[in-house]
């Protein structure tokens, strides 16, 4: 046990130190290469800011994952691990290309779809996908089918949706780098609480991957907190979305197996509920007001909170506090292991976010011209 604690601490500290020490070099290189994000009406920053922070966070995560597998007896690069790391490399490459050259939404979504399939098929067999929900019977139609036809689309929708949700939410200094670190620690705590003699090796690896991620994002946070010296870019925000969505799928699998209850598939929905809330709020208000859903703007939940409080730093701290509360609640619900408590808690948070969203919807926001749809001339 002492060796495991030492391993956990060393991985977290090394990933933190690597990213904290490496990011200044990334900032200098990004400025030299003119890899910067320039101010626009829809953005919060007022000067050109380096846009390669995601590379720094990814390298801290990736190198520590490799280090842990290589240095720890009994761990090796099996198909799930190779697929997991391959998916992370692919999504960072797609994001970096988008940051540098721009990418059409459909092309980017195709890349996210490909990355999702790489993760899913390296971590689940067809039989496992078919067993997730069992055989689905429709007696009134005299028809039954394997749940793979539901499980696979749901997983892809979950991953692509969250990659875009985190990409959307990366709109203010320090928001998702701090939030991601908190959620990463949440997944680590889950791995500790879910450890049994039968799954100790799997949970230890999940815990170490989560700590590598949390350490990397927290190591980046001092440079990304307001006033930010460097941004994550699409490479960073989509990588964070990839990690959180894929870890959420693994969390659902292990939680449902532990409690022998498919209702625990809702646990990752609860733990990632703030990101889901923000993209739902933005999508609904833009569609309702006749605006483009996929273009950026200053109408996210974070912008609205900032408009009320007048402080980016305070806004970030509020988002952190909300996510700490969500993580603690999800962990307590999992520990108790009561399906009704999970359903009630998920419903309660959905209601609270609905009320919160209605309040935020009343906050005036700045709508850039490119957010307005052109009216057809008759």
C-alpha positions as a Markdown table, in Angstrom:
| # | Residue | x | y | z |
|---|---|---|---|---|
| 1 | Unk | 0.0 | 0.0 | 0.0 |
| 2 | Unk | 2.9 | 2.4 | 0.8 |
| 3 | Unk | 4.4 | 1.7 | -2.6 |
| 4 | Unk | 1.1 | 2.5 | -4.2 |
| 5 | Unk | 0.8 | 5.8 | -2.3 |
| 6 | Unk | 4.3 | 6.7 | -3.4 |
| 7 | Unk | 3.5 | 5.9 | -7.0 |
| 8 | Unk | 0.4 | 8.0 | -6.9 |
| 9 | Unk | 2.2 | 11.0 | -5.4 |
| 10 | Unk | 5.2 | 10.7 | -7.7 |
| 11 | Unk | 3.0 | 10.6 | -10.9 |
| 12 | Unk | 0.9 | 13.6 | -9.8 |
| 13 | Unk | 4.0 | 15.7 | -8.8 |
| 14 | Unk | 6.0 | 14.8 | -11.8 |
| 15 | Unk | 3.2 | 15.6 | -14.3 |
| 16 | Unk | 2.7 | 18.9 | -12.5 |
| 17 | Unk | 6.3 | 19.8 | -12.5 |
| 18 | Unk | 6.8 | 18.8 | -16.1 |
| 19 | Unk | 4.0 | 21.0 | -17.4 |
| 20 | Unk | 4.8 | 23.8 | -15.0 |
| 21 | Unk | 8.5 | 23.8 | -16.1 |
| 22 | Unk | 7.8 | 23.1 | -19.8 |
| 23 | Unk | 5.1 | 25.7 | -20.5 |
| 24 | Unk | 7.3 | 28.8 | -20.5 |
| 25 | Unk | 9.3 | 27.2 | -23.4 |
| 26 | Unk | 6.1 | 26.5 | -25.2 |
| 27 | Unk | 5.0 | 30.2 | -24.8 |
| 28 | Unk | 8.3 | 31.4 | -26.3 |
| 29 | Unk | 8.1 | 29.0 | -29.2 |
| 30 | Unk | 4.5 | 29.9 | -29.9 |
| 31 | Unk | 5.4 | 33.6 | -30.0 |
| 32 | Unk | 8.4 | 32.8 | -32.3 |
| 33 | Unk | 6.2 | 30.7 | -34.6 |
| 34 | Unk | 3.4 | 33.3 | -34.5 |
| 35 | Unk | 1.1 | 30.5 | -33.2 |
| 36 | Unk | -1.1 | 33.0 | -31.4 |
| 37 | Unk | -4.8 | 33.7 | -30.9 |
| 38 | Unk | -5.6 | 37.3 | -32.0 |
| 39 | Unk | -8.4 | 39.4 | -30.4 |
| 40 | Unk | -11.8 | 39.3 | -32.0 |
| 41 | Unk | -15.2 | 40.7 | -31.0 |
| 42 | Unk | -16.4 | 37.3 | -29.8 |
| 43 | Unk | -13.3 | 36.8 | -27.6 |
| 44 | Unk | -12.4 | 38.1 | -24.1 |
| 45 | Unk | -8.6 | 38.8 | -24.5 |
| 46 | Unk | -7.3 | 42.1 | -25.8 |
| 47 | Unk | -3.9 | 41.1 | -27.1 |
| 48 | Unk | -2.4 | 38.2 | -29.1 |
| 49 | Unk | -1.9 | 35.2 | -26.8 |
| 50 | Unk | 0.1 | 32.0 | -27.5 |
| 51 | Unk | -2.1 | 29.1 | -28.5 |
| 52 | Unk | -0.1 | 25.9 | -27.8 |
| 53 | Unk | -1.0 | 25.2 | -24.2 |
| 54 | Unk | -2.8 | 22.1 | -25.1 |
| 55 | Unk | 0.5 | 20.6 | -26.4 |
| 56 | Unk | 2.1 | 21.2 | -23.0 |
| 57 | Unk | -0.8 | 19.6 | -21.1 |
| 58 | Unk | -0.9 | 16.6 | -23.5 |
| 59 | Unk | 2.8 | 16.0 | -23.3 |
| 60 | Unk | 2.7 | 16.0 | -19.5 |
| 61 | Unk | -0.1 | 13.4 | -19.5 |
| 62 | Unk | 1.2 | 11.3 | -22.4 |
| 63 | Unk | 4.8 | 11.0 | -21.1 |
| 64 | Unk | 3.7 | 10.2 | -17.5 |
| 65 | Unk | 1.4 | 7.5 | -18.8 |
| 66 | Unk | 4.2 | 5.9 | -20.8 |
| 67 | Unk | 6.6 | 6.3 | -17.8 |
| 68 | Unk | 4.2 | 4.5 | -15.5 |
| 69 | Unk | 3.6 | 1.6 | -17.8 |
| 70 | Unk | 7.3 | 1.2 | -18.6 |
| 71 | Unk | 8.5 | 1.5 | -15.0 |
| 72 | Unk | 5.8 | -0.6 | -13.2 |
| 73 | Unk | 6.0 | -4.4 | -13.3 |
| 74 | Unk | 2.9 | -6.1 | -14.4 |
| 75 | Unk | 1.8 | -3.3 | -16.7 |
| 76 | Unk | 2.2 | -3.3 | -20.4 |
| 77 | Unk | 1.0 | -1.7 | -23.6 |
| 78 | Unk | -2.0 | -3.8 | -24.3 |
| 79 | Unk | -4.7 | -2.9 | -26.9 |
| 80 | Unk | -6.8 | -0.8 | -24.5 |
| 81 | Unk | -3.8 | 1.3 | -23.5 |
| 82 | Unk | -2.5 | 1.7 | -27.0 |
| 83 | Unk | -6.0 | 2.6 | -28.2 |
| 84 | Unk | -6.4 | 5.1 | -25.4 |
| 85 | Unk | -3.1 | 6.8 | -26.1 |
| 86 | Unk | -3.6 | 6.7 | -29.9 |
| 87 | Unk | -7.0 | 8.4 | -29.5 |
| 88 | Unk | -5.3 | 11.2 | -27.4 |
| 89 | Unk | -2.6 | 11.7 | -30.0 |
| 90 | Unk | -5.2 | 11.9 | -32.8 |
| 91 | Unk | -7.4 | 14.4 | -31.1 |
| 92 | Unk | -4.5 | 16.7 | -30.2 |
| 93 | Unk | -3.3 | 16.6 | -33.9 |
| 94 | Unk | -6.8 | 17.5 | -35.1 |
| 95 | Unk | -7.0 | 20.3 | -32.6 |
| 96 | Unk | -3.6 | 21.7 | -33.5 |
| 97 | Unk | -4.4 | 21.7 | -37.2 |
| 98 | Unk | -7.6 | 23.5 | -36.4 |
| 99 | Unk | -5.8 | 26.1 | -34.3 |
| 100 | Unk | -3.2 | 26.7 | -37.0 |
| 101 | Unk | -5.2 | 26.5 | -40.2 |
| 102 | Unk | -8.8 | 26.4 | -39.3 |
| 103 | Unk | -11.1 | 23.5 | -40.0 |
| 104 | Unk | -14.7 | 23.2 | -41.2 |
| 105 | Unk | -17.0 | 22.0 | -38.4 |
| 106 | Unk | -18.0 | 18.9 | -40.3 |
| 107 | Unk | -14.4 | 17.9 | -40.9 |
| 108 | Unk | -13.6 | 18.5 | -37.3 |
| 109 | Unk | -16.6 | 16.4 | -36.2 |
| 110 | Unk | -15.5 | 13.6 | -38.5 |
| 111 | Unk | -12.1 | 13.6 | -36.8 |
| 112 | Unk | -13.8 | 13.5 | -33.4 |
| 113 | Unk | -16.0 | 10.6 | -34.6 |
| 114 | Unk | -12.8 | 8.7 | -35.7 |
| 115 | Unk | -11.1 | 9.3 | -32.4 |
| 116 | Unk | -14.2 | 8.1 | -30.5 |
| 117 | Unk | -14.3 | 4.8 | -32.5 |
| 118 | Unk | -10.5 | 4.3 | -31.9 |
| 119 | Unk | -11.1 | 4.5 | -28.1 |
| 120 | Unk | -14.3 | 2.4 | -28.1 |
| 121 | Unk | -13.1 | -0.5 | -30.3 |
| 122 | Unk | -9.8 | -0.7 | -28.4 |
| 123 | Unk | -11.5 | -0.9 | -25.1 |
| 124 | Unk | -14.7 | -2.8 | -25.9 |
| 125 | Unk | -15.4 | -5.9 | -28.0 |
| 126 | Unk | -18.6 | -6.3 | -30.0 |
| 127 | Unk | -19.8 | -8.8 | -27.5 |
| 128 | Unk | -19.2 | -6.3 | -24.6 |
| 129 | Unk | -21.0 | -3.6 | -26.4 |
| 130 | Unk | -23.9 | -6.0 | -27.0 |
| 131 | Unk | -24.0 | -6.9 | -23.3 |
| 132 | Unk | -24.1 | -3.4 | -22.0 |
| 133 | Unk | -27.9 | -3.2 | -22.0 |
| 134 | Unk | -28.6 | -6.8 | -22.8 |
| 135 | Unk | -31.0 | -7.9 | -25.5 |
| 136 | Unk | -33.7 | -5.3 | -26.1 |
| 137 | Unk | -37.1 | -6.8 | -26.6 |
| 138 | Unk | -40.0 | -5.1 | -28.4 |
| 139 | Unk | -42.8 | -7.7 | -27.8 |
| 140 | Unk | -45.5 | -5.5 | -29.3 |
| 141 | Unk | -43.5 | -5.6 | -32.6 |
| 142 | Unk | -42.4 | -9.2 | -32.2 |
| 143 | Unk | -38.8 | -8.0 | -32.5 |
| 144 | Unk | -35.6 | -8.1 | -30.4 |
| 145 | Unk | -32.1 | -6.8 | -31.1 |
| 146 | Unk | -28.7 | -6.5 | -29.5 |
| 147 | Unk | -28.0 | -3.4 | -27.5 |
| 148 | Unk | -24.8 | -2.7 | -29.6 |
| 149 | Unk | -27.1 | -0.7 | -31.9 |
| 150 | Unk | -27.9 | 1.6 | -29.0 |
| 151 | Unk | -24.6 | 1.4 | -27.0 |
| 152 | Unk | -22.3 | 2.3 | -29.8 |
| 153 | Unk | -24.2 | 5.4 | -31.0 |
| 154 | Unk | -24.7 | 6.6 | -27.4 |
| 155 | Unk | -20.9 | 6.3 | -26.7 |
| 156 | Unk | -20.0 | 8.1 | -29.9 |
| 157 | Unk | -22.6 | 10.9 | -29.2 |
| 158 | Unk | -21.3 | 11.1 | -25.6 |
| 159 | Unk | -17.7 | 11.5 | -26.7 |
| 160 | Unk | -18.2 | 13.8 | -29.6 |
| 161 | Unk | -20.7 | 15.9 | -27.6 |
| 162 | Unk | -18.3 | 16.4 | -24.7 |
| 163 | Unk | -15.3 | 17.1 | -26.9 |
| 164 | Unk | -17.4 | 20.0 | -28.4 |
| 165 | Unk | -18.8 | 21.0 | -25.0 |
| 166 | Unk | -15.3 | 21.4 | -23.5 |
| 167 | Unk | -14.2 | 23.2 | -26.7 |
| 168 | Unk | -17.2 | 25.6 | -26.3 |
| 169 | Unk | -16.5 | 26.1 | -22.6 |
| 170 | Unk | -12.8 | 27.1 | -23.2 |
| 171 | Unk | -13.8 | 30.7 | -23.5 |
| 172 | Unk | -12.3 | 32.4 | -20.4 |
| 173 | Unk | -9.0 | 32.4 | -18.6 |
| 174 | Unk | -8.5 | 29.3 | -16.4 |
| 175 | Unk | -12.0 | 27.9 | -16.7 |
| 176 | Unk | -11.5 | 24.5 | -18.1 |
| 177 | Unk | -7.9 | 23.9 | -17.1 |
| 178 | Unk | -8.9 | 24.3 | -13.4 |
| 179 | Unk | -12.2 | 22.5 | -13.9 |
| 180 | Unk | -10.5 | 19.6 | -15.7 |
| 181 | Unk | -8.0 | 19.2 | -12.9 |
| 182 | Unk | -10.8 | 18.9 | -10.3 |
| 183 | Unk | -12.7 | 16.3 | -12.4 |
| 184 | Unk | -9.4 | 14.4 | -12.9 |
| 185 | Unk | -9.1 | 14.2 | -9.2 |
| 186 | Unk | -12.7 | 13.1 | -9.0 |
| 187 | Unk | -11.9 | 10.1 | -11.3 |
| 188 | Unk | -8.9 | 9.3 | -9.2 |
| 189 | Unk | -11.0 | 9.2 | -6.0 |
| 190 | Unk | -13.5 | 7.0 | -7.8 |
| 191 | Unk | -10.7 | 4.5 | -8.6 |
| 192 | Unk | -9.7 | 4.4 | -5.0 |
| 193 | Unk | -13.3 | 3.8 | -3.7 |
| 194 | Unk | -13.9 | 1.2 | -6.4 |
| 195 | Unk | -10.8 | -0.9 | -5.8 |
| 196 | Unk | -11.3 | -4.5 | -4.9 |
| 197 | Unk | -8.8 | -7.4 | -4.8 |
| 198 | Unk | -10.2 | -8.6 | -8.2 |
| 199 | Unk | -9.8 | -5.2 | -10.0 |
| 200 | Unk | -6.9 | -3.6 | -8.1 |
| 201 | Unk | -4.6 | -3.5 | -11.1 |
| 202 | Unk | -7.2 | -1.9 | -13.4 |
| 203 | Unk | -8.2 | 0.6 | -10.8 |
| 204 | Unk | -4.6 | 1.5 | -10.0 |
| 205 | Unk | -4.0 | 2.2 | -13.7 |
| 206 | Unk | -7.2 | 4.3 | -14.0 |
| 207 | Unk | -6.1 | 6.2 | -10.9 |
| 208 | Unk | -2.6 | 6.9 | -12.3 |
| 209 | Unk | -4.0 | 8.0 | -15.7 |
| 210 | Unk | -6.3 | 10.4 | -13.8 |
| 211 | Unk | -3.5 | 11.8 | -11.7 |
| 212 | Unk | -1.3 | 12.3 | -14.7 |
| 213 | Unk | -4.1 | 14.3 | -16.3 |
| 214 | Unk | -4.9 | 16.3 | -13.1 |
| 215 | Unk | -1.2 | 17.0 | -12.5 |
| 216 | Unk | -0.8 | 18.2 | -16.0 |
| 217 | Unk | -3.8 | 20.5 | -16.0 |
| 218 | Unk | -2.9 | 22.0 | -12.6 |
| 219 | Unk | 0.7 | 22.5 | -13.8 |
| 220 | Unk | -0.7 | 24.5 | -16.7 |
| 221 | Unk | -3.2 | 26.5 | -14.6 |
| 222 | Unk | -0.8 | 29.2 | -13.3 |
| 223 | Unk | -0.1 | 30.3 | -16.9 |
| 224 | Unk | -3.7 | 30.1 | -17.9 |
| 225 | Unk | -5.4 | 31.8 | -15.0 |
| 226 | Unk | -6.4 | 35.4 | -15.5 |
| 227 | Unk | -4.5 | 37.2 | -17.0 |
| 228 | Unk | -3.6 | 34.2 | -19.2 |
| 229 | Unk | -0.1 | 34.0 | -20.7 |
| 230 | Unk | -1.1 | 31.1 | -22.9 |
| 231 | Unk | -4.3 | 29.4 | -24.1 |
| 232 | Unk | -5.2 | 25.7 | -24.4 |
| 233 | Unk | -6.4 | 26.1 | -28.0 |
| 234 | Unk | -8.6 | 23.5 | -29.6 |
| 235 | Unk | -5.8 | 21.0 | -29.2 |
| 236 | Unk | -6.1 | 21.3 | -25.4 |
| 237 | Unk | -9.8 | 21.7 | -25.0 |
| 238 | Unk | -10.7 | 18.8 | -27.3 |
| 239 | Unk | -8.0 | 16.7 | -25.6 |
| 240 | Unk | -9.6 | 17.5 | -22.2 |
| 241 | Unk | -13.0 | 16.6 | -23.7 |
| 242 | Unk | -11.5 | 13.3 | -24.9 |
| 243 | Unk | -10.1 | 12.4 | -21.6 |
| 244 | Unk | -13.2 | 13.3 | -19.6 |
| 245 | Unk | -15.6 | 11.6 | -22.0 |
| 246 | Unk | -13.5 | 8.4 | -22.3 |
| 247 | Unk | -12.9 | 8.2 | -18.5 |
| 248 | Unk | -16.6 | 8.7 | -18.0 |
| 249 | Unk | -17.4 | 5.7 | -20.1 |
| 250 | Unk | -14.9 | 3.6 | -18.1 |
| 251 | Unk | -16.4 | 5.0 | -14.9 |
| 252 | Unk | -19.8 | 3.9 | -16.1 |
| 253 | Unk | -18.6 | 0.4 | -16.9 |
| 254 | Unk | -16.9 | -0.1 | -13.5 |
| 255 | Unk | -19.6 | 1.5 | -11.4 |
| 256 | Unk | -22.3 | -0.5 | -13.0 |
| 257 | Unk | -20.3 | -3.7 | -12.6 |
| 258 | Unk | -19.6 | -2.9 | -8.9 |
| 259 | Unk | -23.2 | -2.3 | -8.0 |
| 260 | Unk | -24.6 | -4.7 | -10.6 |
| 261 | Unk | -27.0 | -2.0 | -11.7 |
| 262 | Unk | -27.2 | -0.3 | -15.2 |
| 263 | Unk | -28.6 | 2.8 | -13.5 |
| 264 | Unk | -25.0 | 3.7 | -12.5 |
| 265 | Unk | -24.3 | 4.5 | -16.2 |
| 266 | Unk | -25.7 | 7.9 | -15.0 |
| 267 | Unk | -22.8 | 8.5 | -12.7 |
| 268 | Unk | -20.5 | 10.1 | -15.4 |
| 269 | Unk | -23.5 | 12.2 | -16.5 |
| 270 | Unk | -23.7 | 13.6 | -13.0 |
| 271 | Unk | -19.9 | 14.2 | -12.6 |
| 272 | Unk | -19.7 | 16.0 | -16.0 |
| 273 | Unk | -23.0 | 17.8 | -15.6 |
| 274 | Unk | -21.6 | 21.4 | -15.7 |
| 275 | Unk | -20.1 | 20.9 | -19.2 |
| 276 | Unk | -23.4 | 19.4 | -20.3 |
| 277 | Unk | -25.3 | 22.3 | -18.8 |
| 278 | Unk | -23.2 | 24.9 | -20.5 |
| 279 | Unk | -23.5 | 23.5 | -24.0 |
| 280 | Unk | -27.2 | 22.9 | -23.5 |
| 281 | Unk | -27.7 | 26.5 | -22.4 |
| 282 | Unk | -25.7 | 27.9 | -25.4 |
| 283 | Unk | -27.4 | 25.7 | -27.9 |
| 284 | Unk | -30.9 | 26.4 | -26.7 |
| 285 | Unk | -30.5 | 30.2 | -26.5 |
| 286 | Unk | -28.7 | 30.5 | -29.8 |
| 287 | Unk | -31.3 | 28.4 | -31.6 |
| 288 | Unk | -34.2 | 30.2 | -29.9 |
| 289 | Unk | -32.8 | 33.6 | -30.9 |
| 290 | Unk | -32.1 | 32.6 | -34.5 |
| 291 | Unk | -28.3 | 32.5 | -34.1 |
| 292 | Unk | -25.6 | 30.2 | -35.4 |
| 293 | Unk | -25.1 | 27.4 | -32.8 |
| 294 | Unk | -21.5 | 26.4 | -33.8 |
| 295 | Unk | -19.9 | 29.9 | -34.0 |
| 296 | Unk | -18.2 | 31.3 | -30.9 |
| 297 | Unk | -19.7 | 34.1 | -28.9 |
| 298 | Unk | -19.8 | 35.8 | -25.4 |
| 299 | Unk | -23.1 | 34.1 | -24.4 |
| 300 | Unk | -21.9 | 31.1 | -22.4 |
| 301 | Unk | -22.7 | 30.5 | -18.7 |
| 302 | Unk | -19.2 | 31.8 | -17.8 |
| 303 | Unk | -19.7 | 35.0 | -19.8 |
| 304 | Unk | -23.1 | 35.6 | -18.1 |
| 305 | Unk | -21.7 | 35.0 | -14.6 |
| 306 | Unk | -18.8 | 37.3 | -15.4 |
| 307 | Unk | -21.2 | 40.0 | -16.6 |
| 308 | Unk | -23.0 | 39.9 | -13.3 |
| 309 | Unk | -19.8 | 39.7 | -11.1 |
| 310 | Unk | -17.4 | 41.8 | -13.2 |
| 311 | Unk | -14.5 | 39.5 | -12.4 |
| 312 | Unk | -13.0 | 36.7 | -14.5 |
| 313 | Unk | -11.0 | 35.4 | -11.5 |
| 314 | Unk | -14.2 | 35.2 | -9.3 |
| 315 | Unk | -16.1 | 33.6 | -12.2 |
| 316 | Unk | -13.4 | 30.9 | -12.4 |
| 317 | Unk | -13.5 | 30.3 | -8.7 |
| 318 | Unk | -17.3 | 29.9 | -8.8 |
| 319 | Unk | -17.0 | 27.3 | -11.6 |
| 320 | Unk | -14.3 | 25.5 | -9.6 |
| 321 | Unk | -16.6 | 25.5 | -6.5 |
| 322 | Unk | -19.6 | 24.1 | -8.5 |
| 323 | Unk | -17.5 | 21.3 | -9.9 |
| 324 | Unk | -16.0 | 20.4 | -6.5 |
| 325 | Unk | -19.6 | 20.2 | -5.2 |
| 326 | Unk | -20.6 | 18.0 | -8.2 |
| 327 | Unk | -17.6 | 15.7 | -7.7 |
| 328 | Unk | -18.1 | 15.3 | -4.0 |
| 329 | Unk | -21.8 | 14.5 | -4.5 |
| 330 | Unk | -21.1 | 12.0 | -7.2 |
| 331 | Unk | -18.5 | 10.2 | -5.1 |
| 332 | Unk | -20.8 | 10.1 | -2.1 |
| 333 | Unk | -23.6 | 8.7 | -4.2 |
| 334 | Unk | -21.3 | 6.0 | -5.6 |
| 335 | Unk | -20.0 | 5.1 | -2.2 |
| 336 | Unk | -23.6 | 4.7 | -0.8 |
| 337 | Unk | -24.5 | 2.7 | -3.9 |
| 338 | Unk | -28.2 | 3.4 | -3.9 |
| 339 | Unk | -29.8 | 3.6 | -7.3 |
| 340 | Unk | -32.7 | 5.7 | -6.1 |
| 341 | Unk | -30.3 | 8.2 | -4.5 |
| 342 | Unk | -28.5 | 8.4 | -7.9 |
| 343 | Unk | -31.7 | 9.0 | -9.8 |
| 344 | Unk | -32.9 | 11.7 | -7.3 |
| 345 | Unk | -29.5 | 13.4 | -7.2 |
| 346 | Unk | -29.2 | 13.5 | -11.0 |
| 347 | Unk | -32.8 | 14.9 | -11.2 |
| 348 | Unk | -32.1 | 17.4 | -8.5 |
| 349 | Unk | -28.9 | 18.7 | -10.3 |
| 350 | Unk | -30.9 | 18.8 | -13.6 |
| 351 | Unk | -33.5 | 21.0 | -11.9 |
| 352 | Unk | -31.0 | 23.3 | -10.3 |
| 353 | Unk | -29.2 | 23.8 | -13.6 |
| 354 | Unk | -32.6 | 24.5 | -15.3 |
| 355 | Unk | -33.3 | 27.2 | -12.7 |
| 356 | Unk | -29.8 | 28.5 | -12.9 |
| 357 | Unk | -30.0 | 28.6 | -16.7 |
| 358 | Unk | -33.2 | 30.5 | -16.6 |
| 359 | Unk | -31.6 | 33.1 | -14.3 |
| 360 | Unk | -28.5 | 33.4 | -16.5 |
| 361 | Unk | -30.7 | 33.7 | -19.6 |
| 362 | Unk | -31.9 | 37.0 | -18.2 |
| 363 | Unk | -28.4 | 38.4 | -18.0 |
| 364 | Unk | -27.6 | 40.7 | -21.0 |
| 365 | Unk | -24.9 | 39.4 | -23.3 |
| 366 | Unk | -22.9 | 40.9 | -26.2 |
| 367 | Unk | -23.8 | 39.3 | -29.5 |
| 368 | Unk | -21.1 | 39.8 | -32.2 |
| 369 | Unk | -22.3 | 40.5 | -35.8 |
| 370 | Unk | -21.1 | 37.0 | -36.9 |
| 371 | Unk | -23.5 | 35.4 | -34.5 |
| 372 | Unk | -26.5 | 36.8 | -36.3 |
| 373 | Unk | -28.2 | 34.9 | -39.1 |
| 374 | Unk | -28.9 | 36.9 | -42.2 |
| 375 | Unk | -32.6 | 37.3 | -42.9 |
| 376 | Unk | -33.7 | 36.2 | -46.3 |
| 377 | Unk | -34.8 | 39.1 | -48.6 |
| 378 | Unk | -38.2 | 38.3 | -50.2 |
